Amino acid sequence: MARVSTRIEPLDRSIVLAIRDGEPPAERGRRLAGYARSALADAQEINRRAIGVVPPHETFVDGRRGASLESVKPDGVIVFEFDLLNDLFAWIGDMLVRHSPVLTGAYQDSHAFFADGVEVSPGAALPPAEEYVFLSTVPYARKIERGLSRQAPEGVYEAVAAMAKARFGNLARIRFSFRSFQGGGLVPYIPAGAPVGRNKRGRFTSTASRSAARTIERETRQPAIVITLG
């Protein structure tokens, strides 16, 4: 049997094309290419309904990127891979700006995006990471999240996280949380009782140092949207 795999998100679907008795290999290949086009159109429509746009995709024919559908082997595989992560992150960034209270514009301009704690510049290629984070870098972000702005009585980050989860929850794990912003980047969350820091010999630093680091981390936490994949 030949196979067409659309590998679409938020739905993954594979279509197996049965081989007809006596069907010439060339005809089987043409039929597989036709089924692939139909599957692609269906996948694009599903994605359009799910996220509001048709995301870009890459085509792999028998493992060859960008090959024509007609070049598929009679028992080959055609794969369409849709890129939805950029749409997910762009949507969250846009919603944060839209729901930001505006006085001077500083808060609206303060939303930053991080991949494993390192800030990603706007327009830069998306690096692979275990954790992606949106966070406001202004010190009064926690006050806004508590509803102290009349323009955002229910806060910003928690509300946008809930909307993003409802829209993209089958693509990634999306949750409202807090992260510490220090020195232009994020530092790992430090749970109570966890050891903090090691010296050059690999030994943990003193209890006082661990306590001080934990205190600083806790006091510098900002409202955040945390996205993990898989």
N, C-alpha and C positions, 0 to 999 in steps of 0.2 A: 504493500500500500504506500502511496505517496502522501505527504503531509504538508499542510499549510498551517503555520503557527503565527497568530497575529500578535501575541504577547502584549496585549493592550492592558492599560490601567484606566479606570479602576477594575476592569474585568479582564481576566486572562482566559483565552479561549484557543483551542487547537481544533482544526478541522481536518479530518482524515478522509482522503479521497479514495474511494474503492476502485480497484482495477476491474475493468470490464473484460469479460472473456473475449479473447481474440482481438482486443484493441491494439492497434499498432503503437509502438513506443512513442513515435513522434506525435500522434494524436493525443496520447495520454499526457505528454508534456504540455501541449497547447491547452488541454482541458484543465490541468493543474494551474497554469498561469491565469486562466480565466477565473477559476475559483479564488485564486489569490487576490485578484482585483476586486472581486465581489466582497471578500472578507475584509479587505482594506477599507472599502467604502463603509461597510457596516461598523468597523472599529472607529473610524473617524466620526461617524454620526453618534456613536455611543459616547465618545469622549466629548464631543461638542455639547451634548445634552448634560453630561456630568459636570463639566467645568466651564462651559460657556464659549470655548474656543476649540479649534482643531489644532492640536499640538504638532510640532514637527516630528518626523519619524525617519528612521533609517531602514533600508531594505537589505536583507542578506539572502542570497540565493545559493543554496548548497554551500553555505559558509563564506561566500564571496560578497563583500560589502559593495552595494551599489550596482550589482550586476542586473541585467535586464531580466524580467520575469520569464521571457520566452527561452532563456538559456537554461532553465531548470532541467535537471535530469528527469526522465520518466518516473523514477521512484525517489525523486529528490525532496528537499525541504525548502520552503520559502518562509522567512521570518521578517515581520515588521516590528521594529522596536520604537515605541513612542517615548519621547522625552517629556515627562510631566513634572519633574522636579523644579525646573526653571519656572514653570507656570505656578507651581505651588508657592515658591519663595517670592516671586513677583507679586502674586495676589496678596500674600500676607503683608509685604512691604507697602503696597498700595492702600490696604485697609488701615494700617497703622497711621499713615499720613491722613487719610480721610477722617478718621475718628479722633485725631489729635485736637485738643483745645488749642486755640490760637490767640496769643496776646502779642508777643514779640516775634513768634515764629521759631524761637529757639528749640522748644520741645518738638515741634513738628519736624525740625531738621536733625533731631538728635538720635533718631532710630538707626542703629547699627546692626550689621549682620556678621556673625562669626561662625567659623568652621573649626571645631575642636579648639576653641578659645582664641583663635587668630582672626582678626577682622578681615573681611573680604571687601575689597574696593568695589564700588558700583560698576557694573559692566565687565568685571573680571570673570574669567572662566571659573566655573563651580568646582572647587577642589573636593576630592573624596574625603569624608569625615565620618566619625562615629556619631557626632552630635552637632547639629546646627542650632544656632541661637539668635533670636532677635532680641535686642535690649536697647533701652533708652539710656544715654550716657549722662543726662543731666541729673544733678543730685536730688531734685525735687520730684523725680518720677514716681517715687513711692507715695508721695502726697496726692498726686494726680490719680494714682491707682486706687487710693482710698476714697475717691469721689469728692475731693475737696475743690474740684473745678466745676463750676456751674455748667460748663460746656460738655463735660464728661462725667455726669453724676454717678455712672456705674463703672468708672475707670475706662481704661483703654486696652491694655494687654490681655486681661482675662476675657474680656468680651470678644476681642479679635481671635484669641485662641479657640474659644468655643465655636465661633463661626467657621474657622479653618478646619477644625476637627469634624464638624458636620459636613463640610464640603469635600475634604481630602482625607478623611479618616481611614479610608481603605487603601490609601497609598502610603501613609507614614503614620507614626505615632506622634501626635501633636498635643502638647499640654502646656498649661500655664504654670510657671514656676518662678524661681528667683536665681540669679547668678551674680557673682561678685565681679565688678569691673574695677580693675586696678592697673595702673601703669599702661593704659592703652590696650589692654587685653582682658580676657577672662581668666580667673583662677578657679581651680576645681572646687566644687562644693565640699565642705568639710563637715561630716556628721559628728555629732557629739560622741566623744570617746575615741575618735579615730586619731592615730598618730600623725604628726605633721612634720615634714621636713627631715632630711638626713644630712649628716656632716660628710666630710670628704671620705671618711672610712666606712660610710654606709650606715652609721648608727643614727638612731633618732636623736634629735636635739632635746634640750631640757624640757621638763614639763612646763616651765614658765614660757619658753619660746612657743611651744605647741599651743598653749592657752592664748598667748598674744596673737598668734596667727589666726586661730579660730575666731577670736573676737573681732579682728580686723575684717576677716572674710564675712562674718555675719553682719557687721555694721555697714558694709559696702554693698550688700546685696541690692540688686535692682529688679523690678518686675521684668519678666522675660517670657518669651515663647520658645519652647524647646522642641526640636523636631529630631526624631531618630528614625532610621529606616530599618526595614526588615521585620 
